Amino acid sequence: FSINQSDGVTAVSENLKNDTLKSFHINKDIRVIYNFIDFTRFRKIDKEHFKKAIAPHNEKILIHTSNFRKVKRVDDVINVFKKVHDQVPCKLMLIGDGPERQRLEEQCRKTKEICDDVRFLGKQDAIEELLAISDLFIIPSENESFGLAALEAMACEVPVISSDAGGLPELNIHGRSGCVLPVGDIDGMAAHSIKL
């Protein structure tokens, strides 16, 4: 009702527009206006001193940010990290908070070979400083209207490994800004992560 009574309707991706048109009887035009970010805030900046504090032996830094809900598939992030960790010295920073966080922290504590190299940093205001020291951003969600966190990473010149869910393939161009793989393809995401 609200969409059909509106003077103008926008969606953040073609995928969201198409899902809306499939799910509801809409008689209004929906225009796609992609999300955007502040490039004065999200950009590549030199934080080498900070990076050395997190990765003192020049380990690679993988990062994931989300609200830690099941749809974000943070388990997949950890499982990809395990496979990468077996072949490349690396650290994982998990940024954000939500209903899955406690379970995931317990899971990491039980996995002794990666436990010391995973950091749960909770909600962070200066996410751009964490992105500045990161080597790879992982977003394996099973659904994303757009993927604003991936755009923030790309603006900081961090390549993205993403699922092909929702609007992510419109944002993350396979072979250009990172890699796009099917939802749940942990082996493929790990292989591309190692290659990158």
C-alpha positions as CSV (number, residue, x, y, z in Angstrom):
1,F,0.0,0.0,0.0
2,S,2.7,2.4,1.0
3,I,4.7,1.8,-2.2
4,N,1.7,2.3,-4.4
5,Q,0.7,5.5,-2.6
6,S,4.2,7.0,-2.8
7,D,5.2,9.8,-5.2
8,G,8.6,8.2,-5.8
9,V,10.0,4.7,-5.0
10,T,13.7,3.7,-5.0
11,A,15.6,0.5,-4.4
12,V,19.3,0.1,-3.6
13,S,19.8,-2.7,-6.2
14,E,18.2,-4.2,-9.3
15,N,17.8,-7.4,-7.2
16,L,15.8,-5.6,-4.5
17,K,13.6,-4.0,-7.2
18,N,12.9,-7.3,-8.9
19,D,12.2,-9.1,-5.6
20,T,9.7,-6.3,-4.7
21,L,8.0,-6.5,-8.0
22,K,7.8,-10.4,-7.7
23,S,6.4,-10.2,-4.1
24,F,3.8,-7.4,-4.4
25,H,1.4,-6.0,-6.9
26,I,3.2,-2.7,-7.6
27,N,1.8,-0.1,-10.0
28,K,4.6,2.4,-9.4
29,D,7.9,2.7,-11.2
30,I,10.8,1.7,-8.9
31,R,14.1,3.4,-9.7
32,V,17.4,1.9,-8.6
33,I,19.7,4.3,-6.8
34,Y,22.7,2.4,-5.5
35,N,23.9,3.0,-2.0
36,F,26.8,5.4,-1.8
37,I,29.5,6.3,0.8
38,D,31.6,9.2,1.9
39,F,34.9,8.9,0.1
40,T,36.5,11.4,2.4
41,R,36.0,8.8,5.2
42,F,36.3,5.5,3.3
43,R,39.6,5.6,1.4
44,K,43.0,4.0,1.5
45,I,45.0,5.5,4.4
46,D,48.4,4.5,5.8
47,K,47.9,2.8,9.2
48,E,51.1,0.6,9.1
49,H,51.8,1.2,12.8
50,F,48.3,-0.1,13.6
51,K,48.7,-3.1,11.2
52,K,51.9,-4.1,13.0
53,A,50.0,-4.2,16.3
54,I,47.5,-6.6,14.9
55,A,49.8,-8.6,12.6
56,P,53.3,-8.2,14.1
57,H,54.8,-10.8,11.7
58,N,53.3,-9.4,8.6
59,E,50.4,-11.8,8.5
60,K,47.6,-11.1,6.1
61,I,44.4,-9.6,7.7
62,L,41.0,-10.9,6.7
63,I,38.0,-8.9,7.9
64,H,34.2,-9.3,8.1
65,T,31.6,-6.8,9.4
66,S,28.0,-7.6,10.0
67,N,25.2,-7.8,12.5
68,F,26.0,-11.4,13.2
69,R,22.6,-12.9,12.2
70,K,22.3,-16.4,10.6
71,V,21.7,-14.8,7.1
72,K,25.2,-13.3,7.2
73,R,26.7,-16.8,7.4
74,V,29.6,-15.8,9.7
75,D,30.2,-19.6,10.2
76,D,31.3,-19.6,6.6
77,V,33.7,-16.7,7.2
78,I,35.4,-18.7,10.0
79,N,35.5,-21.9,7.9
80,V,37.0,-20.0,5.0
81,F,39.5,-18.5,7.4
82,K,40.5,-22.0,8.7
83,K,41.3,-23.1,5.2
84,V,43.3,-19.9,4.4
85,H,45.1,-20.1,7.8
86,D,46.3,-23.6,6.9
87,Q,48.3,-22.2,4.0
88,V,48.9,-18.5,4.6
89,P,49.8,-16.8,7.9
90,C,46.8,-14.6,8.7
91,K,44.5,-13.0,11.2
92,L,40.8,-12.6,11.2
93,M,38.9,-9.5,12.5
94,L,35.2,-10.0,13.1
95,I,33.5,-6.6,13.5
96,G,30.0,-6.1,14.8
97,D,27.6,-7.7,17.2
98,G,24.4,-9.7,17.1
99,P,22.6,-12.9,18.1
100,E,25.2,-15.3,16.7
101,R,28.2,-13.7,18.2
102,Q,28.4,-15.6,21.5
103,R,28.0,-19.0,19.7
104,L,30.7,-18.1,17.2
105,E,33.1,-17.0,19.9
106,E,32.6,-20.4,21.7
107,Q,33.1,-22.2,18.3
108,C,36.4,-20.3,17.8
109,R,37.6,-21.1,21.3
110,K,37.1,-24.8,20.6
111,T,39.2,-24.6,17.4
112,K,42.6,-24.3,19.0
113,E,44.6,-24.0,15.7
114,I,42.9,-20.6,14.9
115,C,41.7,-19.4,18.3
116,D,44.7,-17.0,18.8
117,D,44.4,-15.5,15.4
118,V,40.7,-14.5,15.5
119,R,39.6,-11.2,17.0
120,F,36.0,-10.4,17.9
121,L,36.1,-6.6,18.1
122,G,32.4,-5.8,18.5
123,K,30.8,-2.7,17.2
124,Q,33.3,-0.1,15.9
125,D,32.8,3.5,15.0
126,A,36.0,3.9,13.0
127,I,35.5,0.9,10.7
128,E,37.6,2.7,8.0
129,E,40.7,2.4,10.2
130,L,40.2,-1.4,10.4
131,L,39.6,-1.6,6.7
132,A,42.8,0.4,6.1
133,I,44.9,-2.4,7.6
134,S,42.9,-5.3,6.0
135,D,44.0,-7.4,3.0
136,L,40.7,-9.1,2.2
137,F,37.0,-8.6,3.1
138,I,34.7,-11.6,3.2
139,I,30.9,-11.3,2.9
140,P,29.3,-14.8,2.3
141,S,25.7,-13.8,3.1
142,E,22.8,-15.8,1.9
143,N,20.9,-12.6,1.2
144,E,22.0,-8.9,0.8
145,S,19.9,-6.1,-0.6
146,F,23.1,-4.3,-1.6
147,G,26.1,-5.0,0.6
148,L,27.2,-1.6,1.9
149,A,30.0,-3.1,4.0
150,A,31.5,-4.5,0.8
151,L,31.4,-1.0,-0.8
152,E,33.2,0.5,2.2
153,A,35.9,-2.2,1.9
154,M,36.3,-1.5,-1.8
155,A,36.6,2.2,-1.2
156,C,39.5,1.4,1.1
157,E,41.1,-0.7,-1.7
158,V,40.4,-4.0,0.0
159,P,39.4,-6.8,-2.4
160,V,36.1,-8.6,-1.6
161,I,35.2,-12.2,-1.6
162,S,31.4,-12.4,-1.7
163,S,28.6,-14.7,-2.3
164,D,26.4,-14.3,-5.3
165,A,23.4,-13.4,-3.1
166,G,21.0,-10.5,-3.7
167,G,22.7,-7.3,-4.9
168,L,26.3,-8.4,-4.2
169,P,27.0,-9.3,-7.8
170,E,25.9,-5.9,-8.9
171,L,28.5,-4.4,-6.6
172,N,31.4,-6.8,-6.5
173,I,32.6,-7.5,-10.0
174,H,34.2,-10.9,-10.3
175,G,37.9,-10.6,-11.3
176,R,37.9,-6.9,-10.9
177,S,37.0,-5.8,-7.3
178,G,37.2,-9.4,-5.9
179,C,35.5,-12.7,-6.4
180,V,31.9,-13.7,-6.5
181,L,31.0,-17.3,-5.6
182,P,27.9,-19.3,-4.9
183,V,26.4,-19.1,-1.4
184,G,28.1,-21.8,0.8
185,D,31.1,-22.4,-1.5
186,I,33.6,-22.4,1.3
187,D,36.2,-24.2,-0.7
188,G,35.9,-21.8,-3.6
189,M,36.0,-18.7,-1.3
190,A,39.1,-20.1,0.5
191,A,40.9,-20.9,-2.8
192,H,40.2,-17.4,-4.2
193,S,41.2,-15.9,-0.9
194,I,44.6,-17.7,-1.0
195,K,45.1,-16.7,-4.6
196,L,44.4,-13.0,-3.8
